[in-house]
Amino acid sequence: MAKPTIRFKGYTDDWEQRKLGDVLERRIEQRQQSEEYPRLAFASGQGVIPLSERKTNNREQLTKDEYTKKYLVTELNDIVYNPANVKYGAIDRNKCGRGLISPIYVTFTTNEIPGFIERIVTSHDFQQRALRFEEGTVTKRQSVNPEDLVTLDILVAPKREEQQKIATYFDSLDHLITLHQRKCEETKILKKYMLQKMFPQNGQKVPEIRFKGFTDDWEQRKLGDVFKEYSEKNHTELPALTIIQGGGTVKREDSDRNLMYDKSNLSNYKMVRKDDFIVHLRSFEGGLEKASSDGIISPAYHTFHSDVADSRFYYPYFRSHEFIKHKLVPHVYGIRDGRSIDIDGMKTIEIPYTSTEEQQKIGDYLESIDHHITLHQRKCEELQNIKKFMLQNMFV
C-alpha cells in the first residue's frame, strides 16, 4: 500500500507509481538575453537566482558576444538541475521567474503541482537514487544525464488538490524558516553596527550613540588595573569546564572532547567564576573567552576577575578585530606555531573604561540583542526539524 503516514483530511487513495519522465517534460528553447529574458544563475543551496546575486565571480559577463549568445529558457516553477552537481543538491524549483540560464543546466516543465514535485526531487532519497546513474571516472566529470534521470520511479498523490495542499504547507514552512534566518542576520548586523557606535572610535573620548544621562568622557585604563588575575586551586567539587572559542564554556562531560582528558588529577585545575575572563596563552587569535558558569579549568589558562567592570560590556570588545589585531598582537612573541601571549604585556594594554552604570546599560542592551539572535536561531532549528520530520512522513 503506497500511502504516506501523515495526510490531510479527506485523502485516502493510494499514491501512484510513475516514471519521472511521465510528469516532467524537458524545455529546450534557447534565446538571446533581453529585458523580458534576463540572465539568471543556478547554484546548489540557492536555486535559480538573479545573476547579480551569484556568490562566485562570473567571468561569462565579460565575453564580447554576451548579447548574441543563446541561453536556455527557464520559466517560473520549472524544475532545474545541474547534471554535474546532483551530489551537492543542485536540483530545485525555479522560484525566481522567467529568464535564461547556461545550457549546461537542464530545465523541465511539469503538469503536476510544481511545489509537490520539487519536494520529491530535492529529497535525499531521490538524489541518492539519481547518483547511481553517475557517469565518468574523474570526480569533476561525473554527471547524471537527463535521459537517465527521467527513468526513475516516483510516487505521486493522484489528486492535484492533495499535491497543492502539501506544496502550500511546505512553502509556508520555508517562508517561516527564511523569515527567521533573515531576522537573525539583520540582528547580527545591528549588533555589529551598535558595537561600533557605542564604543569611542579613533581616539574619540565619547561614543557616537549613548544612553540618556551619560555625558562624562570615557577613560583609557590598563587592562591589569581593571581585571585582576587570580589562581585558586583545589576546587575539585566544581565541574571541569571546556572552553569553546566564541561560545563561552561547557561542562567537560557534555563536550565531544571529554574522552581526551585525564580525569584523575584535577587538584591543580584553576577555579573560574561565572562571567570571569579566561585567557589561553596560545589562543590570542580568538581573543579572551568568558566563563558561562562556575567551574575549574586547565592550569594552562589564566583567569581574570573585576569588581569594577561588567563582563557583558567587555566581552565583544575583547573579541573584536580592534583589540586582537591592534592591542593584543604586539604582546605576542615566538614564531609560527610557537607563538604565545606575554601575559604581563597583555596587562599593560589600554582599554576603554566608563562608569559601571553605563557599562551595565550597554551590557543589558547587548545581552538583549544576543537573546534575539539566539531566539531566531532556535526557531529556525525547530522549524527545520519539523520540516525534516514532515518530509519523511507526508511522502511515500
VMD Tcl script that draws the C-alpha trace (Angstrom):
set ca {
  {0.00 0.00 0.00}
  {1.57 3.29 -1.08}
  {0.22 5.80 1.39}
  {2.03 8.44 3.48}
  {1.89 8.25 7.30}
  {0.63 11.83 7.74}
  {-2.08 13.10 5.43}
  {-4.51 15.98 5.02}
  {-8.07 15.07 5.99}
  {-10.25 13.62 3.24}
  {-7.50 11.93 1.18}
  {-7.32 8.14 1.32}
  {-6.35 6.97 -2.20}
  {-3.10 5.11 -2.76}
  {-0.34 7.17 -4.32}
  {0.56 6.16 -7.87}
  {3.94 4.99 -9.08}
  {5.07 6.97 -12.13}
  {8.27 7.48 -14.06}
  {9.74 10.94 -13.53}
  {9.58 11.34 -17.31}
  {5.76 10.98 -17.13}
  {5.47 14.12 -15.01}
  {8.35 16.21 -16.40}
  {8.92 17.50 -19.91}
  {12.25 18.93 -20.95}
  {12.33 22.58 -22.01}
  {14.87 23.05 -24.81}
  {14.10 26.55 -26.14}
  {17.12 28.86 -26.33}
  {17.15 32.66 -26.71}
  {19.39 35.70 -26.58}
  {19.11 37.73 -23.42}
  {16.71 40.67 -23.35}
  {14.69 42.71 -20.88}
  {11.99 40.04 -20.92}
  {14.54 37.21 -20.63}
  {17.32 38.35 -18.25}
  {20.32 36.19 -17.38}
  {19.85 34.06 -14.26}
  {22.22 31.86 -12.28}
  {21.69 28.45 -10.69}
  {23.62 27.23 -7.64}
  {23.43 24.48 -5.02}
  {21.53 25.63 -1.96}
  {20.41 28.84 -3.69}
  {18.39 27.54 -6.64}
  {17.64 29.92 -9.53}
  {18.70 33.47 -8.65}
  {19.44 36.75 -10.48}
  {22.95 36.66 -11.96}
  {23.97 39.64 -9.77}
  {23.34 37.58 -6.60}
  {25.67 34.76 -7.55}
  {28.34 34.26 -4.89}
  {31.12 33.26 -7.29}
  {32.77 35.57 -9.81}
  {31.04 35.14 -13.13}
  {33.54 35.57 -15.95}
  {30.86 34.96 -18.58}
  {29.72 38.55 -18.07}
  {32.96 39.72 -19.66}
  {32.53 37.96 -23.02}
  {32.14 40.17 -26.10}
  {29.30 38.11 -27.61}
  {27.27 38.31 -24.40}
  {24.20 39.70 -26.16}
  {24.39 37.45 -29.23}
  {24.96 34.20 -27.31}
  {21.96 31.96 -26.77}
  {20.98 30.62 -23.37}
  {18.46 28.10 -22.09}
  {14.98 29.45 -21.29}
  {13.52 28.71 -17.86}
  {10.13 29.77 -16.54}
  {8.74 30.20 -13.03}
  {8.08 26.78 -11.37}
  {10.31 24.81 -13.76}
  {12.37 22.01 -12.20}
  {16.04 22.83 -12.88}
  {19.12 20.73 -12.23}
  {22.84 20.60 -12.87}
  {23.77 17.12 -14.24}
  {27.31 17.55 -12.89}
  {26.31 18.59 -9.40}
  {23.44 16.39 -8.19}
  {25.72 15.14 -5.40}
  {25.63 18.61 -3.83}
  {21.89 19.11 -4.17}
  {21.89 21.17 -7.38}
  {18.25 20.39 -8.22}
  {15.40 22.75 -7.37}
  {12.24 24.52 -8.47}
  {12.65 27.87 -10.22}
  {11.17 30.33 -7.71}
  {12.83 33.32 -9.36}
  {10.89 33.66 -12.62}
  {11.35 33.84 -16.39}
  {14.89 34.14 -17.65}
  {17.92 32.46 -19.20}
  {20.38 30.02 -17.68}
  {23.52 28.38 -19.01}
  {22.85 25.43 -21.37}
  {24.97 23.23 -19.06}
  {21.82 23.00 -16.91}
  {18.62 21.10 -17.65}
  {15.18 22.60 -17.10}
  {11.83 20.75 -17.05}
  {8.22 21.85 -17.04}
  {5.54 19.81 -15.23}
  {1.76 19.41 -15.43}
  {1.64 18.29 -11.78}
  {1.85 20.80 -8.92}
  {5.46 22.10 -9.19}
  {5.89 22.60 -5.42}
  {4.90 18.95 -4.86}
  {7.34 17.61 -7.47}
  {10.05 19.92 -6.03}
  {9.87 18.17 -2.64}
  {10.26 14.75 -4.29}
  {13.28 15.62 -6.45}
  {15.03 17.62 -3.69}
  {14.74 14.72 -1.19}
  {17.90 12.92 -0.08}
  {16.44 9.56 -1.14}
  {15.71 10.73 -4.70}
  {19.15 12.30 -5.10}
  {20.88 9.13 -3.85}
  {18.95 7.08 -6.42}
  {19.87 9.59 -9.13}
  {23.57 9.35 -8.25}
  {23.59 5.67 -9.28}
  {23.49 6.95 -12.85}
  {26.67 8.99 -12.44}
  {28.98 8.67 -15.42}
  {32.66 9.45 -15.71}
  {35.60 8.39 -13.57}
  {37.10 11.78 -12.82}
  {35.15 13.34 -9.94}
  {34.74 16.66 -11.71}
  {33.22 14.97 -14.77}
  {30.72 12.75 -13.01}
  {27.25 13.61 -14.20}
  {23.66 12.34 -14.15}
  {22.25 12.53 -17.68}
  {18.65 13.76 -18.06}
  {17.84 10.66 -20.14}
  {18.68 8.52 -17.10}
  {17.10 10.82 -14.52}
  {13.64 10.62 -16.12}
  {13.62 6.81 -15.84}
  {13.48 6.98 -12.02}
  {10.25 5.84 -10.36}
  {8.44 8.28 -8.07}
  {5.22 8.03 -6.05}
  {2.69 10.76 -6.76}
  {-0.53 11.82 -4.98}
  {-3.28 11.16 -7.57}
  {-5.33 14.26 -6.74}
  {-3.89 17.68 -7.63}
  {-5.73 19.17 -4.62}
  {-3.69 16.96 -2.27}
  {-0.47 17.83 -4.09}
  {-1.35 21.53 -3.78}
  {-2.06 21.29 -0.03}
  {1.28 19.55 0.55}
  {3.15 22.13 -1.60}
  {1.46 25.07 0.18}
  {2.26 23.58 3.61}
  {5.98 23.27 2.81}
  {6.06 26.68 1.12}
  {4.74 28.24 4.34}
  {7.35 26.33 6.41}
  {10.14 27.51 4.07}
  {8.81 31.06 4.32}
  {8.97 30.97 8.12}
  {12.49 29.49 8.08}
  {13.67 32.23 5.68}
  {11.98 34.86 7.86}
  {13.85 33.77 10.99}
  {17.14 33.42 9.10}
  {16.73 36.96 7.78}
  {15.79 38.32 11.22}
  {18.85 36.59 12.66}
  {21.16 38.16 10.04}
  {19.57 41.60 10.49}
  {20.04 41.40 14.27}
  {23.71 40.38 13.83}
  {24.23 43.39 11.52}
  {22.52 45.65 14.08}
  {24.80 44.32 16.83}
  {27.91 44.94 14.71}
  {26.75 48.48 13.93}
  {25.90 49.28 17.56}
  {29.23 47.95 18.82}
  {30.98 50.44 16.53}
  {28.75 53.31 17.67}
  {28.57 52.53 21.42}
  {32.36 52.46 21.88}
  {34.53 55.53 21.17}
  {36.31 55.25 17.79}
  {39.63 56.62 16.52}
  {40.82 58.37 19.66}
  {37.43 59.91 20.49}
  {36.58 60.37 24.18}
  {32.87 59.60 23.88}
  {30.88 57.15 21.71}
  {28.51 58.32 18.94}
  {25.47 56.60 20.45}
  {24.89 56.85 24.17}
  {22.16 56.14 26.71}
  {20.45 59.20 28.15}
  {22.02 60.66 31.25}
  {25.65 59.76 30.48}
  {27.86 62.65 29.44}
  {31.30 62.07 31.03}
  {34.35 61.32 28.88}
  {35.45 57.71 28.72}
  {38.92 56.89 30.09}
  {41.72 54.61 28.97}
  {42.83 52.25 31.73}
  {45.33 49.41 31.81}
  {43.70 46.00 31.44}
  {45.60 44.79 34.53}
  {44.12 47.63 36.61}
  {40.53 46.82 35.61}
  {40.89 42.99 35.65}
  {42.93 41.18 38.27}
  {44.45 37.77 37.62}
  {43.72 35.12 40.23}
  {44.72 31.49 40.63}
  {42.74 29.36 43.06}
  {43.25 25.58 43.03}
  {41.91 22.52 44.90}
  {38.27 23.07 43.95}
  {37.55 19.54 42.69}
  {33.95 19.87 43.92}
  {33.30 22.15 40.91}
  {32.69 20.78 37.38}
  {35.61 20.68 34.93}
  {34.94 23.06 32.02}
  {35.94 23.09 28.36}
  {36.42 26.39 26.55}
  {34.56 26.94 23.26}
  {36.09 29.79 21.25}
  {33.33 32.37 20.81}
  {30.88 30.27 22.80}
  {31.92 30.54 26.45}
  {32.39 27.32 28.39}
  {30.59 23.98 28.69}
  {30.89 21.20 31.25}
  {33.61 18.88 30.02}
  {31.36 15.83 30.45}
  {28.95 17.41 27.93}
  {31.65 18.13 25.36}
  {32.76 15.90 22.49}
  {36.34 16.30 23.74}
  {35.59 14.65 27.08}
  {37.46 11.40 26.30}
  {40.69 13.28 25.51}
  {41.22 14.36 29.11}
  {42.89 12.70 32.07}
  {40.25 12.78 34.81}
  {42.50 11.51 37.60}
  {44.22 14.72 38.66}
  {42.04 17.81 38.86}
  {43.55 19.27 42.05}
  {45.88 21.61 40.13}
  {43.00 22.89 37.96}
  {42.14 26.57 38.42}
  {38.80 27.79 39.66}
  {36.90 30.20 37.43}
  {33.75 32.12 38.35}
  {30.82 32.77 36.03}
  {31.43 35.79 33.74}
  {35.15 35.98 34.57}
  {37.56 36.06 31.63}
  {39.78 33.19 30.55}
  {42.97 33.56 28.51}
  {44.91 30.75 26.88}
  {48.41 31.91 26.05}
  {48.14 30.44 22.54}
  {44.55 31.41 21.77}
  {45.25 35.10 21.07}
  {43.59 34.95 17.65}
  {40.24 34.25 19.32}
  {40.64 36.93 21.98}
  {39.54 36.41 25.57}
  {36.79 33.93 26.48}
  {34.11 34.32 29.17}
  {33.08 31.61 31.64}
  {29.43 30.59 31.25}
  {29.34 29.10 34.76}
  {31.46 28.43 37.85}
  {33.92 25.57 37.42}
  {37.54 24.52 37.12}
  {39.75 24.79 34.05}
  {43.14 23.51 32.92}
  {46.16 25.21 34.55}
  {47.21 26.22 31.01}
  {44.63 29.03 31.25}
  {44.82 32.37 33.05}
  {41.73 33.72 34.83}
  {40.75 37.38 35.33}
  {38.08 38.93 37.56}
  {36.91 42.51 38.05}
  {34.74 44.21 40.66}
  {34.57 47.40 38.59}
  {33.66 46.01 35.16}
  {30.64 44.41 33.51}
  {31.93 41.42 31.54}
  {28.99 41.60 29.08}
  {30.27 45.06 28.13}
  {33.88 43.92 27.66}
  {33.28 40.53 26.02}
  {32.58 41.81 22.46}
  {35.45 44.29 22.84}
  {37.92 41.56 23.88}
  {36.92 39.54 20.80}
  {36.96 42.47 18.37}
  {39.40 42.90 15.48}
  {40.50 46.21 17.03}
  {41.51 44.56 20.33}
  {43.06 41.36 18.93}
  {44.97 42.77 15.95}
  {45.93 46.21 17.25}
  {46.20 45.77 21.03}
  {46.92 42.06 21.70}
  {49.18 41.04 18.80}
  {52.02 43.41 19.84}
  {52.20 41.33 23.05}
  {52.54 38.02 21.21}
  {56.03 36.55 20.92}
  {57.57 33.50 19.22}
  {57.27 32.26 15.66}
  {54.66 30.25 13.79}
  {53.12 27.51 15.95}
  {55.21 28.53 18.93}
  {53.58 31.95 19.30}
  {52.28 32.85 22.73}
  {50.80 35.80 24.64}
  {53.07 37.70 27.02}
  {50.57 37.83 29.89}
  {52.37 40.68 31.71}
  {52.47 42.66 28.48}
  {48.75 41.99 27.97}
  {48.00 43.56 31.38}
  {49.51 46.85 30.16}
  {47.06 47.16 27.22}
  {44.95 50.31 27.47}
  {41.23 49.55 27.26}
  {38.21 51.88 27.18}
  {36.59 52.45 30.56}
  {33.39 54.17 31.65}
  {31.26 54.11 34.80}
  {29.90 50.70 35.88}
  {26.35 52.13 35.46}
  {26.98 52.90 31.78}
  {28.77 49.57 31.30}
  {25.72 47.77 32.74}
  {23.32 49.67 30.47}
  {25.38 48.72 27.41}
  {25.76 45.16 28.76}
  {21.96 44.85 29.19}
  {21.42 46.09 25.64}
  {23.99 43.74 24.08}
  {22.58 40.83 26.08}
  {19.08 41.54 24.75}
  {20.42 41.59 21.17}
  {22.18 38.24 21.76}
  {18.92 36.89 23.19}
  {17.07 37.85 19.98}
  {19.78 36.26 17.80}
  {19.57 33.01 19.82}
  {15.77 33.11 19.66}
  {15.73 33.30 15.86}
  {18.43 30.62 15.56}
  {16.47 28.30 17.85}
  {13.21 28.95 15.97}
  {15.00 28.21 12.72}
  {16.32 24.88 14.05}
  {12.86 23.92 15.39}
  {11.22 24.66 12.03}
  {13.92 22.76 10.14}
  {13.36 19.74 12.40}
  {9.60 19.94 11.81}
  {10.21 20.19 8.05}
  {12.55 17.17 8.09}
  {10.01 15.09 10.07}
  {7.09 16.12 7.86}
  {9.01 15.42 4.64}
  {9.68 11.89 5.89}
  {6.03 11.33 6.83}
  {4.00 13.24 4.22}
  {5.65 11.47 1.27}
  {5.90 7.80 0.42}
}
mol new
graphics top color blue
foreach p $ca { graphics top sphere $p radius 0.5 }
foreach p [lrange $ca 0 end-1] q [lrange $ca 1 end] { graphics top cylinder $p $q radius 0.2 }
display resetview
